[in-house]
Amino acid sequence: MMKTRTINAALFGSLLGLTTPALAGPDWIEDGDAGSSVGDAQDTTMVGRVNTIAGTLGGSDQEDVYRLIIEDADDINSPVNFGIMPGSDPSFNPSLWLFDSAGFGMLGNDDDPILGGIGARLITPSTDGVTLLLPPGEYYLAVTESGNVPLSFNSGAGMFEEIFSFTNAFEVSGPDGAGASNPLAGWTGGDGSSGNYGIIITPAPSTLAVISFAGLSMARRRRNA
């Protein structure tokens, strides 16, 4: 049974205050408990264009995954930034992860590469040069506590492997870990620290429509090992 959790009202208010007319649109507050995989991700596309997401992690709930659509008909090279915004719990250290429609890794980050500190931000191109842009389509955005990283399953070796590899905490990584050639299958797990988070999804200024209610679906891509 899905458990109900209370979202910090002040946090969501701060997120609304950060949106501009160009980013106007329905904002998503976690409904119950967002799942931990692409199969049970919370679907944000039903409310239309989404610019902010607010939720809570803690205890046995260590990952929240959201399904969304990126549509950029104007310029597919325009970046979409996913950032943990001011107003989130200052003691909560989050990480952000992005997966394509089939669950393959696209981007991951622990500490904000632009502002520094324990916030997280996903940008393109990734700072390691592995992911250059995000084509329009369906994606899955995940938030975890720092240290809880995504894993894929290598059926040949019979083991889980990390999808991303980091040289430092500020790196925005593309899928360059040992498990990059397989989709999301699990997580390393965290220590269960709790906190509220707020995520803002920011298109480049020239982007006409970045997050929208659309029937787009990015073609499944498989990477060769």
One Martini backbone bead per residue (centre of mass of N, CA, C, O) as a GRO file, in nm:
protein
  225
    1MET     BB    1   0.095   0.035   0.023
    2MET     BB    2   0.076   0.366  -0.015
    3LYS     BB    3   0.243   0.612   0.133
    4THR     BB    4   0.202   0.904   0.322
    5ARG     BB    5   0.351   1.230   0.269
    6THR     BB    6   0.487   1.528   0.390
    7ILE     BB    7   0.531   1.835   0.245
    8ASN     BB    8   0.709   2.109   0.253
    9ALA     BB    9   0.559   2.411   0.215
   10ALA     BB   10   0.803   2.604   0.202
   11LEU     BB   11   0.947   2.462  -0.026
   12PHE     BB   12   0.728   2.490  -0.246
   13GLY     BB   13   0.714   2.799  -0.229
   14SER     BB   14   1.008   2.847  -0.320
   15LEU     BB   15   0.973   2.721  -0.599
   16LEU     BB   16   0.754   2.912  -0.707
   17GLY     BB   17   0.937   3.171  -0.670
   18LEU     BB   18   1.153   3.064  -0.898
   19THR     BB   19   0.959   3.100  -1.106
   20THR     BB   20   0.882   3.196  -1.431
   21PRO     BB   21   0.694   3.273  -1.697
   22ALA     BB   22   0.863   3.071  -1.879
   23LEU     BB   23   0.795   2.839  -1.632
   24ALA     BB   24   0.511   2.802  -1.647
   25GLY     BB   25   0.333   2.558  -1.452
   26PRO     BB   26   0.293   2.266  -1.341
   27ASP     BB   27   0.354   2.121  -1.031
   28TRP     BB   28   0.525   1.856  -0.854
   29ILE     BB   29   0.398   1.650  -0.597
   30GLU     BB   30   0.452   1.398  -0.426
   31ASP     BB   31   0.259   1.091  -0.449
   32GLY     BB   32   0.347   0.961  -0.189
   33ASP     BB   33   0.556   0.712  -0.342
   34ALA     BB   34   0.810   0.704  -0.526
   35GLY     BB   35   0.979   0.503  -0.702
   36SER     BB   36   1.289   0.290  -0.793
   37SER     BB   37   1.184   0.260  -1.096
   38VAL     BB   38   1.062   0.251  -1.415
   39GLY     BB   39   0.809   0.071  -1.335
   40ASP     BB   40   0.740   0.278  -1.056
   41ALA     BB   41   0.719   0.548  -1.156
   42GLN     BB   42   0.632   0.872  -1.144
   43ASP     BB   43   0.379   1.034  -1.338
   44THR     BB   44   0.403   1.371  -1.472
   45THR     BB   45   0.251   1.395  -1.761
   46MET     BB   46  -0.060   1.435  -1.671
   47VAL     BB   47  -0.021   1.769  -1.601
   48GLY     BB   48   0.203   1.852  -1.789
   49ARG     BB   49   0.401   2.102  -1.750
   50VAL     BB   50   0.721   2.059  -1.587
   51ASN     BB   51   0.941   2.248  -1.345
   52THR     BB   52   0.867   2.112  -1.061
   53ILE     BB   53   0.992   1.910  -0.780
   54ALA     BB   54   0.853   1.759  -0.481
   55GLY     BB   55   1.000   1.588  -0.187
   56THR     BB   56   1.079   1.271  -0.004
   57LEU     BB   57   1.333   1.129   0.205
   58GLY     BB   58   1.347   0.815   0.403
   59GLY     BB   59   1.465   0.547   0.529
   60SER     BB   60   1.338   0.307   0.316
   61ASP     BB   61   1.327   0.567   0.137
   62GLN     BB   62   1.595   0.607  -0.118
   63GLU     BB   63   1.409   0.646  -0.385
   64ASP     BB   64   1.317   0.871  -0.660
   65VAL     BB   65   1.103   0.829  -0.950
   66TYR     BB   66   1.053   1.009  -1.267
   67ARG     BB   67   0.833   1.072  -1.523
   68LEU     BB   68   0.927   1.233  -1.839
   69ILE     BB   69   0.920   1.498  -2.086
   70ILE     BB   70   1.128   1.588  -2.361
   71GLU     BB   71   1.071   1.895  -2.548
   72ASP     BB   72   1.272   2.023  -2.842
   73ALA     BB   73   1.192   2.165  -3.139
   74ASP     BB   74   1.401   2.401  -3.174
   75ASP     BB   75   1.664   2.271  -2.993
   76ILE     BB   76   1.838   1.984  -2.911
   77ASN     BB   77   2.098   2.146  -2.781
   78SER     BB   78   1.939   2.239  -2.558
   79PRO     BB   79   1.958   2.251  -2.233
   80VAL     BB   80   1.876   2.052  -1.940
   81ASN     BB   81   1.827   2.146  -1.605
   82PHE     BB   82   1.885   1.969  -1.295
   83GLY     BB   83   1.806   2.116  -0.975
   84ILE     BB   84   1.885   2.172  -0.656
   85MET     BB   85   1.716   2.387  -0.446
   86PRO     BB   86   1.658   2.629  -0.260
   87GLY     BB   87   1.491   2.487   0.043
   88SER     BB   88   1.620   2.257   0.097
   89ASP     BB   89   1.758   2.060   0.306
   90PRO     BB   90   2.070   2.144   0.434
   91SER     BB   91   2.136   1.835   0.549
   92PHE     BB   92   2.069   1.725   0.265
   93ASN     BB   93   2.235   1.484   0.047
   94PRO     BB   94   2.209   1.480  -0.292
   95SER     BB   95   2.123   1.299  -0.593
   96LEU     BB   96   2.135   1.282  -0.957
   97TRP     BB   97   1.935   1.108  -1.217
   98LEU     BB   98   1.945   0.992  -1.569
   99PHE     BB   99   1.711   0.825  -1.790
  100ASP     BB  100   1.594   0.657  -2.030
  101SER     BB  101   1.324   0.481  -2.160
  102ALA     BB  102   1.504   0.200  -2.089
  103GLY     BB  103   1.715   0.275  -1.835
  104PHE     BB  104   1.952   0.423  -1.938
  105GLY     BB  105   2.214   0.601  -1.881
  106MET     BB  106   2.302   0.966  -1.883
  107LEU     BB  107   2.307   1.107  -1.582
  108GLY     BB  108   2.533   1.224  -1.307
  109ASN     BB  109   2.516   1.368  -0.959
  110ASP     BB  110   2.622   1.512  -0.648
  111ASP     BB  111   2.773   1.793  -0.684
  112ASP     BB  112   2.762   2.108  -0.769
  113PRO     BB  113   2.937   2.239  -1.054
  114ILE     BB  114   2.859   2.553  -1.011
  115LEU     BB  115   2.801   2.618  -0.686
  116GLY     BB  116   2.841   2.396  -0.512
  117GLY     BB  117   2.815   2.175  -0.284
  118ILE     BB  118   2.533   1.950  -0.195
  119GLY     BB  119   2.416   1.990  -0.440
  120ALA     BB  120   2.246   1.912  -0.753
  121ARG     BB  121   2.343   1.869  -1.116
  122LEU     BB  122   2.218   1.858  -1.452
  123ILE     BB  123   2.416   1.861  -1.755
  124THR     BB  124   2.476   1.986  -2.088
  125PRO     BB  125   2.738   1.870  -2.117
  126SER     BB  126   2.914   1.656  -1.974
  127THR     BB  127   3.214   1.685  -1.802
  128ASP     BB  128   3.320   1.402  -1.947
  129GLY     BB  129   3.188   1.384  -2.255
  130VAL     BB  130   2.965   1.153  -2.294
  131THR     BB  131   2.717   1.356  -2.275
  132LEU     BB  132   2.589   1.602  -2.502
  133LEU     BB  133   2.271   1.530  -2.524
  134LEU     BB  134   1.898   1.563  -2.524
  135PRO     BB  135   1.674   1.410  -2.666
  136PRO     BB  136   1.371   1.382  -2.740
  137GLY     BB  137   1.163   1.244  -2.470
  138GLU     BB  138   1.182   0.986  -2.253
  139TYR     BB  139   1.227   1.003  -1.892
  140TYR     BB  140   1.427   0.941  -1.585
  141LEU     BB  141   1.411   1.084  -1.262
  142ALA     BB  142   1.651   1.074  -0.992
  143VAL     BB  143   1.654   1.066  -0.627
  144THR     BB  144   1.917   1.069  -0.382
  145GLU     BB  145   2.138   0.995  -0.170
  146SER     BB  146   2.443   1.019  -0.100
  147GLY     BB  147   2.590   0.702  -0.215
  148ASN     BB  148   2.340   0.628  -0.397
  149VAL     BB  149   2.372   0.409  -0.664
  150PRO     BB  150   2.338   0.292  -0.978
  151LEU     BB  151   2.237  -0.032  -1.116
  152SER     BB  152   2.328  -0.308  -1.302
  153PHE     BB  153   2.283  -0.624  -1.481
  154ASN     BB  154   2.510  -0.896  -1.527
  155SER     BB  155   2.430  -1.197  -1.654
  156GLY     BB  156   2.706  -1.322  -1.726
  157ALA     BB  157   2.834  -1.253  -1.427
  158GLY     BB  158   2.618  -1.225  -1.194
  159MET     BB  159   2.614  -0.892  -1.155
  160PHE     BB  160   2.647  -0.587  -1.019
  161GLU     BB  161   2.677  -0.252  -1.172
  162GLU     BB  162   2.801   0.049  -1.229
  163ILE     BB  163   2.700   0.311  -1.445
  164PHE     BB  164   2.886   0.514  -1.297
  165SER     BB  165   3.184   0.730  -1.311
  166PHE     BB  166   3.399   0.899  -1.070
  167THR     BB  167   3.651   1.149  -0.995
  168ASN     BB  168   3.429   1.342  -0.863
  169ALA     BB  169   3.161   1.509  -0.706
  170PHE     BB  170   3.135   1.736  -0.955
  171GLU     BB  171   3.069   1.542  -1.161
  172VAL     BB  172   2.918   1.505  -1.478
  173SER     BB  173   2.799   1.197  -1.571
  174GLY     BB  174   2.823   0.958  -1.781
  175PRO     BB  175   2.797   0.631  -1.910
  176ASP     BB  176   3.114   0.482  -1.765
  177GLY     BB  177   3.061   0.226  -1.636
  178ALA     BB  178   3.049  -0.115  -1.613
  179GLY     BB  179   2.706  -0.083  -1.640
  180ALA     BB  180   2.628   0.089  -1.910
  181SER     BB  181   2.505  -0.160  -2.103
  182ASN     BB  182   2.277  -0.146  -1.880
  183PRO     BB  183   2.002  -0.120  -1.705
  184LEU     BB  184   1.823  -0.045  -1.452
  185ALA     BB  185   1.820  -0.263  -1.130
  186GLY     BB  186   1.948  -0.077  -0.893
  187TRP     BB  187   2.092  -0.017  -0.560
  188THR     BB  188   2.315   0.040  -0.301
  189GLY     BB  189   2.231   0.224  -0.092
  190GLY     BB  190   2.172   0.382   0.212
  191ASP     BB  191   2.143   0.530   0.546
  192GLY     BB  192   1.848   0.689   0.566
  193SER     BB  193   1.838   0.968   0.521
  194SER     BB  194   1.651   1.272   0.563
  195GLY     BB  195   1.447   1.475   0.325
  196ASN     BB  196   1.384   1.753   0.149
  197TYR     BB  197   1.304   1.827  -0.199
  198GLY     BB  198   1.404   2.035  -0.488
  199ILE     BB  199   1.322   2.054  -0.842
  200ILE     BB  200   1.457   2.217  -1.128
  201ILE     BB  201   1.357   2.271  -1.474
  202THR     BB  202   1.587   2.409  -1.719
  203PRO     BB  203   1.582   2.584  -1.993
  204ALA     BB  204   1.684   2.730  -2.242
  205PRO     BB  205   1.594   3.039  -2.363
  206SER     BB  206   1.521   2.913  -2.667
  207THR     BB  207   1.321   2.727  -2.558
  208LEU     BB  208   0.990   2.638  -2.614
  209ALA     BB  209   0.966   2.314  -2.519
  210VAL     BB  210   1.045   2.083  -2.262
  211ILE     BB  211   0.799   2.027  -2.067
  212SER     BB  212   0.539   1.793  -2.165
  213PHE     BB  213   0.232   1.688  -2.286
  214ALA     BB  214   0.328   1.388  -2.446
  215GLY     BB  215   0.377   1.111  -2.696
  216LEU     BB  216   0.665   1.079  -2.661
  217SER     BB  217   0.935   0.845  -2.767
  218MET     BB  218   1.231   0.722  -2.715
  219ALA     BB  219   1.437   0.535  -2.863
  220ARG     BB  220   1.587   0.256  -2.816
  221ARG     BB  221   1.907   0.210  -2.660
  222ARG     BB  222   2.213   0.043  -2.724
  223ARG     BB  223   2.509  -0.045  -2.571
  224ASN     BB  224   2.825  -0.121  -2.616
  225ALA     BB  225   3.077  -0.271  -2.433
   0.00000   0.00000   0.00000
